[in-house]
Amino acid sequence: MENKICLECGERIQGRSDKKFCSDYCRNTYNNRVNKDSKNLIRNTNNRLRKNYKILSGLNTKGKTKIVRNTLNNHNFDFTLFTSIYTTKTGNVYYYVYDQGYLPLENDYFLLIKRE
């Protein structure tokens, strides 16, 4: 019988020959540590998307609202994060954060809309 050691804590493993960890705790700890960077990126991106969504839905209470860029800037809206883009037949480009969208207009105005 082969003496295997736990990848996380270094303790001797008993049981099946293909086990890599001595316990669920060590398995979870090891996997959380290995995936920490990618999980942090995803968590931070989701938090920023959630913030953008709250900003848009808070400013667009009627389903369709026209505002100036400074209003979004004052709320720290992140224009680099959105979930989808929709281009109309006329070439207008709507940016969406889930069901809340915005259309850049002339003179630093934006049309906020909610997709039904």
C-alpha positions as a printed Julia matrix, in Angstrom:
116×3 Matrix{Float64}:
   0.0    0.0     0.0
   1.27   3.43   -1.0
   1.69   6.15    1.65
  -0.06   9.19    0.19
  -0.1   12.56    1.87
  -2.75  15.29    1.79
  -2.01  18.02   -0.76
  -3.14  20.67    1.74
  -1.93  19.73    5.21
   0.63  17.0     4.54
  -1.07  14.43    6.78
  -1.15  10.77    5.79
  -4.28   9.83    3.8
  -6.27   6.75    4.68
  -8.92   5.19    2.5
  -9.22   4.96   -1.27
  -6.0    4.88   -3.28
  -7.06   7.82   -5.48
  -7.76  10.26   -2.62
  -5.75  13.48   -2.65
  -6.98  15.04    0.59
  -7.48  13.78    4.11
 -10.79  15.64    4.61
 -13.41  17.82    2.96
 -11.97  20.77    4.87
  -8.52  20.28    3.29
 -10.02  19.75   -0.17
 -12.07  22.96    0.09
  -9.17  24.96    1.53
  -6.82  23.78   -1.21
  -9.29  24.53   -4.04
 -10.18  27.96   -2.6
  -6.5   28.88   -2.41
  -5.76  27.64   -5.95
  -8.77  29.46   -7.47
  -8.51  32.63   -5.36
  -7.32  34.97   -8.14
 -10.01  34.01  -10.64
 -12.71  34.07   -7.95
 -11.64  37.56   -6.84
 -11.79  38.83  -10.43
 -15.26  37.4   -10.92
 -16.48  38.66   -7.54
 -15.13  42.18   -8.16
 -16.6   42.31  -11.67
 -20.0   41.15  -10.43
 -19.93  43.73   -7.64
 -19.18  46.51  -10.13
 -21.94  45.29  -12.48
 -24.36  45.21   -9.54
 -23.39  48.8    -8.68
 -23.94  49.91  -12.31
 -27.33  48.18  -12.31
 -28.39  49.94   -9.1
 -27.32  53.29  -10.52
 -29.27  52.81  -13.77
 -32.39  51.45  -12.1
 -32.31  54.2    -9.45
 -32.07  56.95  -12.07
 -34.56  55.35  -14.47
 -37.69  54.95  -12.36
 -40.14  55.51  -15.24
 -38.69  53.05  -17.76
 -37.33  55.79  -20.03
 -35.3   58.79  -18.83
 -32.94  61.33  -20.38
 -29.96  62.42  -18.25
 -26.57  64.09  -18.62
 -23.23  62.27  -18.37
 -22.3   64.14  -15.17
 -25.2   62.48  -13.35
 -23.74  59.05  -14.11
 -20.22  60.26  -13.33
 -21.36  61.65   -9.98
 -22.68  58.19   -9.08
 -19.32  56.62  -10.13
 -20.91  54.71  -13.01
 -18.35  52.48  -14.77
 -18.86  52.82  -18.54
 -16.45  49.95  -19.25
 -18.7   47.3   -17.67
 -21.95  46.13  -19.24
 -23.53  42.75  -19.97
 -24.65  43.18  -23.58
 -24.79  45.5   -26.57
 -27.72  45.97  -28.93
 -27.32  47.76  -32.27
 -30.51  48.91  -34.01
 -31.09  48.87  -37.76
 -30.42  52.61  -37.79
 -27.02  52.1   -36.11
 -27.86  53.23  -32.57
 -25.85  51.27  -30.0
 -27.53  50.49  -26.67
 -25.42  49.21  -23.78
 -27.17  47.01  -21.23
 -26.5   46.0   -17.66
 -28.93  43.1   -17.54
 -32.31  44.71  -18.37
 -31.25  48.32  -17.73
 -29.8   50.04  -20.79
 -28.41  53.34  -21.94
 -27.96  55.01  -25.3
 -25.33  57.73  -25.69
 -26.9   60.81  -27.31
 -25.49  64.13  -28.5
 -24.15  66.79  -26.15
 -23.24  64.33  -23.36
 -26.83  63.16  -22.87
 -27.89  59.58  -22.31
 -31.23  57.88  -22.77
 -31.84  55.35  -20.02
 -34.27  52.55  -20.86
 -35.53  49.34  -19.32
 -35.88  46.31  -21.58
 -39.26  44.63  -21.2
